[in-house]
Amino acid sequence: MPSPHATLNHVPPRIHLLGLTGTTMILTIMVAQPVLPLYLQAHGLPTVELGVLVGIMSLSIIGTEVGAMMVSRRIGRRGTILLGSLGGAAAQLWFAFAATRPEWYLSRLLFGAFRGLLWPVLFAEVADGAPPGRHGPAFATFWLYFGVGLLVGPWIGGWLADLAGLRAPLILSAAVALLPVALGGAVSPRRDAAVPLGASLRALARRGEVLSVWTLNALHTTGYGLFSTFLPLHAAAQGLGTSQIGLLFAAGSAAFAAAQLPAGRALERRTALGPLAAVYLARAAVMAAVPLAHSFAALLVLNGLVGIVGAVVPAALSARLAAVTPPGEAVPAMGALNAAADLGFFLGPVLGGAVAVRGLSWPFLLTLPVAAAAAALLHAAGRATRTSAAGAPARRLP
């Protein structure tokens, strides 16, 4: 059996550079993640509005993600990354010093709009840069680097908040948003061909497996949005400080990153998405147990379990989408995949804020029906695939 390092070693160097670029991009979000709900709560916002302000960034991301191809067509993929990074840094800095509700809402919307230009282009670069038959290992490697950003960001943000106050991580987030500019050389300057966006998305959506992958991604992030938005509030209610809350997120991220190499190996051997049903349900069960945890140690264990149980999902979904997407349509396909993710990151905080008025346990419990919906979709999609195959040989991931 090949070692876990075989997956990493057989991936082109450019995929590693793209992964490092992804690390810097997610760091921008994660250094602020542990403190954002606490920062808004400190300004007197109720849970419903807090959830809306956390989630509204993802709502604006959706609009630019699906249209990122039109921007890359005009200024190239590298130019799109530069525009998104510079604009995101300016919007986040504005939010850090905003003093009124209109400024908070507008700066969060602008931050999301610029950030939405980044991910479809980066994912398309990974998809196009993967060798034939190596989409699974390539995306597992990319998600490994992504996991490093998930690990380091919350720890830095929590530590800095304890040291310098809740605003400091937001300022650092704006500075980190500029790092992809230095790594822009890893992204090709190619301009995407003119493709009618609406027609392209409709054609992709008519492929049942593509639509299922998009929907599964939205359900995956809805669950995590519920969990990540209200974990800091639950932890603070148990007496934990911001540096400890940052370590909670770091524990989950460490587990997520560590699981990516085994995930890459698994994706080389098994390509069907059906087994993910158990993953969705198991992760939700762990999330639903958070209200029962009242100590730092218990919350640390649960966060680690959330990270390791759900680690395979992003790599499996993005690799499967890359494999079934027609040539030349990677940017709109990946844009819709990321838009689906951000729809979940919007719905999770908003739905959680609505039910949290009844108590902080409810957002975590709401992850259970979300996971059940994903499991039902996977079961239905698997049954449809078996019916259409009608005895044909099992397909392997290209």
VOGU-3710 file (C-alpha; in Angstrom, 3 decimals, decimal comma):
1> mpsphatlnh> 0,000/0,000/0,000  1,442/3,422/-0,914  2,440/5,755/1,877  0,380/8,901/2,535  3,262/10,935/1,114  2,854/9,290/-2,289  -0,230/11,413/-2,952  1,683/14,592/-2,106  4,791/13,684/-4,108  2,954/12,827/-7,334
11> vpprihllgl> 1,225/16,210/-7,580  2,812/18,865/-9,859  4,705/21,665/-8,052  2,277/24,253/-9,425  -0,571/22,640/-7,461  1,461/23,216/-4,299  1,901/26,897/-5,193  -1,826/27,231/-5,834  -2,448/25,518/-2,502  -0,175/28,030/-0,777
21> tgttmiltim> -2,152/30,823/-2,422  -5,317/29,233/-1,049  -3,719/29,198/2,411  -3,285/32,973/2,346  -6,831/33,485/1,105  -8,479/31,454/3,851  -6,200/33,027/6,476  -7,941/36,318/5,725  -11,221/34,801/6,879  -9,958/32,627/9,693
31> vaqpvlplyl> -7,966/35,187/11,683  -11,276/37,003/12,179  -13,468/33,897/12,576  -13,147/33,373/16,358  -13,789/37,016/17,227  -16,346/38,254/14,671  -19,461/37,054/16,585  -17,958/38,323/19,849  -17,066/41,673/18,238  -20,638/42,151/17,019
41> qahglptvel> -22,087/40,965/20,328  -19,901/43,514/22,130  -21,574/46,209/20,020  -24,965/45,143/21,353  -26,340/43,265/18,337  -29,050/40,652/19,014  -28,445/37,095/17,794  -30,713/37,484/14,754  -28,853/40,535/13,436  -25,523/39,033/14,436
51> gvlvgimsls> -26,284/36,019/12,273  -27,277/38,232/9,347  -24,081/40,295/9,532  -21,910/37,190/9,739  -23,727/35,570/6,832  -24,289/38,568/4,581  -20,715/38,443/3,302  -21,437/35,022/1,834  -24,602/36,326/0,195  -22,645/38,922/-1,762
61> iigtevgamm> -19,922/36,385/-2,578  -22,504/34,314/-4,451  -23,194/37,049/-6,981  -19,569/37,566/-7,964  -18,581/33,891/-7,814  -20,960/32,856/-10,544  -19,843/35,839/-12,634  -16,100/35,522/-12,008  -15,645/34,134/-15,508  -16,770/37,434/-17,048
71> vsrrigrrgt> -14,093/39,260/-15,052  -11,346/36,738/-15,856  -12,340/36,972/-19,509  -11,519/40,685/-19,473  -8,491/40,953/-17,191  -7,269/37,358/-17,017  -7,214/34,921/-14,124  -4,176/36,531/-12,495  -5,707/39,999/-12,776  -8,925/38,711/-11,226
81> illgslggaa> -6,986/37,391/-8,214  -5,221/40,746/-7,806  -8,484/42,708/-8,027  -10,227/40,471/-5,509  -7,323/40,664/-3,064  -6,892/44,440/-3,167  -10,616/45,163/-2,966  -11,125/42,661/-0,158  -8,329/44,203/1,893  -9,821/47,692/1,574
91> aqlwfafaat> -13,343/46,515/2,496  -12,159/44,561/5,543  -10,156/47,525/6,801  -13,268/49,691/6,464  -15,291/47,174/8,461  -12,679/47,124/11,231  -13,103/50,854/11,800  -16,796/51,170/10,921  -18,949/52,700/13,638  -22,503/52,525/12,273
101> rpewylsrll> -24,832/49,776/11,077  -24,916/50,988/7,437  -21,108/50,913/7,341  -21,017/47,403/8,811  -23,483/46,070/6,270  -21,959/47,813/3,263  -18,368/46,904/4,113  -19,330/43,247/4,679  -21,150/43,194/1,339  -18,164/44,705/-0,476
111> fgafrgllwp> -15,744/42,344/1,256  -17,795/39,387/0,066  -18,135/40,764/-3,469  -14,377/41,070/-3,902  -13,677/37,748/-2,188  -16,099/36,060/-4,555  -13,743/36,707/-7,457  -10,995/34,591/-5,900  -12,232/31,065/-5,330  -13,707/30,107/-8,729
121> vlfaevadga> -10,514/31,168/-10,487  -8,284/29,358/-7,999  -10,361/26,167/-8,132  -10,373/26,289/-11,937  -6,582/26,620/-11,899  -6,295/23,493/-9,738  -8,737/21,608/-11,972  -6,886/22,626/-15,150  -3,462/21,991/-13,599  -4,197/18,464/-12,386
131> ppgrhgpafa> -2,722/15,683/-14,555  -5,246/13,393/-16,276  -6,689/10,954/-13,784  -5,274/12,876/-10,788  -8,085/15,253/-9,826  -8,593/13,506/-6,473  -4,974/13,780/-5,273  -4,643/17,316/-6,687  -7,660/18,602/-4,780  -6,699/16,675/-1,636
141> tfwlyfgvgl> -3,310/18,418/-1,775  -5,004/21,779/-2,299  -7,316/21,162/0,670  -4,290/20,190/2,760  -2,854/23,668/2,245  -6,313/25,134/2,818  -6,421/23,223/6,112  -3,147/24,813/7,212  -4,793/28,223/6,859  -7,793/26,965/8,794
151> lvgpwiggwl> -5,415/25,792/11,532  -3,178/28,820/11,891  -5,751/31,584/11,377  -8,044/31,042/14,405  -5,117/30,552/16,763  -3,493/33,804/15,631  -6,809/35,681/15,711  -7,729/34,471/19,200  -4,280/35,170/20,604  -4,200/38,650/19,068
161> adlaglrapl> -7,666/39,481/20,410  -6,561/38,617/23,937  -3,432/40,704/23,469  -4,769/43,782/21,671  -8,587/43,654/21,656  -11,320/42,345/19,376  -10,616/44,838/16,567  -6,980/43,785/16,095  -7,714/40,494/14,268  -9,960/42,368/11,838
171> ilsaavallp> -7,095/44,735/10,971  -4,751/41,781/10,556  -7,335/40,141/8,294  -7,197/43,158/5,979  -3,404/42,951/5,843  -3,380/39,209/5,142  -5,830/39,773/2,260  -2,910/41,347/0,382  -0,713/38,220/0,520  -2,153/36,598/-2,651
181> valggavspr> -0,810/39,609/-4,556  2,726/38,399/-3,779  1,843/34,880/-4,958  0,005/35,988/-8,088  2,660/34,399/-10,288  1,290/30,956/-9,442  -1,948/31,836/-11,266  -1,900/31,810/-15,049  -2,668/35,075/-16,879  -4,974/33,271/-19,329
191> rdaavplgas> -8,279/34,842/-20,196  -11,218/32,511/-20,177  -13,067/32,103/-23,448  -16,386/33,831/-23,882  -19,105/31,446/-22,728  -22,731/32,551/-22,186  -22,845/32,324/-18,391  -26,562/31,634/-18,031  -26,586/29,000/-20,763  -23,444/27,396/-19,358
201> lralarrgev> -24,865/27,143/-15,840  -28,171/25,763/-17,125  -26,360/23,146/-19,197  -24,242/22,157/-16,203  -27,280/22,010/-13,928  -29,008/19,630/-16,337  -26,267/17,156/-15,535  -27,837/15,517/-12,497  -24,543/14,717/-10,816  -23,306/18,297/-11,156
211> lsvwtlnalh> -26,459/19,705/-9,555  -26,224/17,140/-6,760  -22,628/18,134/-6,007  -23,593/21,811/-5,828  -26,495/21,050/-3,489  -24,405/18,795/-1,272  -21,825/21,545/-0,926  -24,517/24,008/0,193  -25,783/21,565/2,811  -22,240/20,874/3,997
221> ttgyglfstf> -21,517/24,552/4,627  -24,955/25,269/6,093  -24,101/22,795/8,840  -20,689/24,310/9,389  -22,105/27,848/9,308  -24,485/26,918/12,127  -21,636/25,392/14,095  -18,903/27,997/13,558  -21,056/31,087/14,116  -22,430/30,029/17,484
231> lplhaaaqgl> -19,481/28,057/18,848  -17,703/31,252/20,022  -20,857/32,404/21,831  -21,340/29,014/23,513  -17,671/28,844/24,466  -17,695/32,383/25,873  -20,765/31,475/27,940  -18,691/28,662/29,474  -16,042/31,178/30,511  -13,475/30,579/27,759
241> gtsqigllfa> -11,287/33,452/26,549  -10,750/34,424/22,918  -7,360/32,693/22,700  -8,974/29,458/23,909  -11,782/29,893/21,381  -9,154/30,320/18,682  -7,544/27,058/19,802  -10,914/25,301/19,498  -11,109/26,234/15,829  -7,447/25,336/15,404
251> agsaafaaaq> -8,082/21,824/16,760  -10,742/21,187/14,143  -8,552/22,649/11,425  -5,562/20,526/12,458  -7,676/17,399/12,220  -9,056/18,546/8,861  -5,570/19,158/7,450  -4,135/15,902/8,786  -6,920/13,929/7,124  -6,353/15,315/3,625
261> lpagralerr> -3,579/12,943/2,544  -5,542/9,828/3,546  -8,545/11,427/1,839  -6,545/11,780/-1,360  -5,594/8,120/-1,267  -9,199/7,122/-0,625  -10,367/9,182/-3,591  -7,970/7,310/-5,849  -9,589/3,998/-4,869  -13,244/4,932/-4,387
271> talgplaavy> -15,036/7,611/-6,386  -18,717/7,128/-5,490  -20,227/9,865/-3,311  -22,733/7,525/-1,615  -20,499/6,742/1,411  -20,497/10,464/2,255  -24,001/10,060/3,734  -22,533/8,505/6,862  -19,973/11,336/7,027  -22,649/14,050/6,940
281> laraavmaav> -24,673/12,328/9,667  -21,685/11,597/11,909  -20,387/15,158/11,714  -23,824/16,565/12,556  -24,084/14,238/15,559  -20,812/15,650/16,896  -21,966/19,225/16,294  -25,284/18,561/18,041  -23,348/17,411/21,118  -21,654/20,797/21,595
291> plahsfaall> -24,305/22,113/24,062  -23,433/19,155/26,332  -19,770/20,251/26,506  -18,959/22,761/29,236  -15,168/22,599/29,491  -12,318/23,604/27,221  -11,129/19,992/26,977  -14,543/18,653/25,946  -15,035/21,370/23,341  -11,515/20,778/22,032
301> vlnglvgivg> -12,249/17,081/21,475  -15,538/17,820/19,719  -13,907/20,357/17,410  -11,221/17,858/16,502  -13,882/15,284/15,685  -15,803/17,754/13,514  -12,627/18,448/11,532  -11,548/14,867/10,988  -15,004/13,405/10,291  -15,896/15,927/7,623
311> avvpaalsar> -12,428/16,266/6,086  -13,083/14,157/3,003  -16,207/16,043/1,877  -14,680/19,161/0,208  -12,030/17,168/-1,664  -14,538/14,523/-2,766  -17,065/17,060/-4,050  -14,577/19,318/-5,846  -12,738/16,356/-7,403  -15,968/14,783/-8,605
321> laavtppgea> -17,135/18,067/-10,102  -13,796/18,561/-11,878  -14,083/15,068/-13,349  -17,589/15,459/-14,773  -17,297/19,083/-15,987  -16,815/19,509/-19,756  -13,528/21,117/-20,896  -13,633/24,910/-20,935  -16,373/25,199/-18,313  -14,266/24,815/-15,175
331> vpamgalnaa> -14,663/28,435/-14,039  -18,502/28,558/-14,135  -18,721/25,055/-12,641  -16,352/25,898/-9,815  -17,967/29,309/-9,426  -21,324/27,650/-8,858  -19,720/25,143/-6,461  -18,293/27,979/-4,392  -21,528/29,957/-4,662  -23,360/26,928/-3,283
341> adlgfflgpv> -20,882/26,804/-0,410  -21,441/30,468/0,343  -25,190/30,041/0,167  -24,730/27,590/3,032  -22,435/29,985/4,868  -25,210/32,580/4,585  -28,102/30,302/5,510  -26,317/28,719/8,479  -25,728/31,927/10,479  -29,130/33,392/9,530
351> lggavavrgl> -31,103/30,271/10,433  -29,001/29,841/13,555  -29,652/33,415/14,611  -33,373/32,909/14,177  -33,504/29,788/16,372  -30,903/31,022/18,876  -33,504/33,344/20,392  -34,839/30,155/22,020  -31,390/29,247/23,330  -27,844/28,672/22,070
361> swpflltlpv> -28,413/24,910/21,842  -30,778/25,227/18,894  -28,275/26,177/16,142  -26,264/23,058/16,933  -29,336/20,810/16,953  -30,405/22,242/13,604  -27,361/20,609/11,994  -29,101/17,214/12,308  -31,955/17,806/9,818  -29,504/19,523/7,455
371> aaaaaallha> -27,322/16,402/7,452  -30,374/14,189/7,038  -31,286/16,134/3,881  -27,785/15,560/2,500  -27,976/11,838/3,267  -31,356/11,603/1,526  -29,977/13,378/-1,546  -26,953/11,061/-1,680  -29,237/8,030/-1,439  -31,475/9,330/-4,243
381> agratrtsaa> -28,510/10,274/-6,450  -26,918/6,885/-5,932  -30,126/5,098/-6,823  -30,495/7,194/-9,998  -26,897/6,449/-11,000  -27,386/2,713/-10,516  -30,608/2,794/-12,529  -29,056/4,729/-15,422  -25,992/2,494/-15,439  -28,233/-0,570/-15,956
391> gaparrlp> -25,471/-3,046/-15,467  -22,710/-0,974/-17,074  -19,198/-1,260/-15,555  -18,604/1,038/-12,617  -17,063/4,359/-13,663  -13,782/5,425/-12,173  -12,884/9,014/-11,569  -11,030/10,258/-14,662
//
